[in-house]
């Protein structure tokens, strides 16, 4: 396992952060701190760039980031109740792979790899 049992515990949160991912690469893989940060930043930049270009991102054994276009629709201002138009927009969705779903259900991260 490359990280502690409870990501975010040191900072009082319950989410694994980019800074923690960099620290894990530094401690466990042996990269220096700059290389670790650059690798994590580069990984997420590549995913973002790919999505911005209109392509889905598929990570085997983990899941898919997919683009979806939502049609325009009527909405309602919750404060006034007034009907307002919500414009069409692109959104990113994430669909976990069956392996990742199984790992989460079983509590065994090794099942996802």
Order of alpha helices (4+ residues) and beta strands (2+ residues): alpha-alpha-beta-beta-beta-beta-beta-alpha
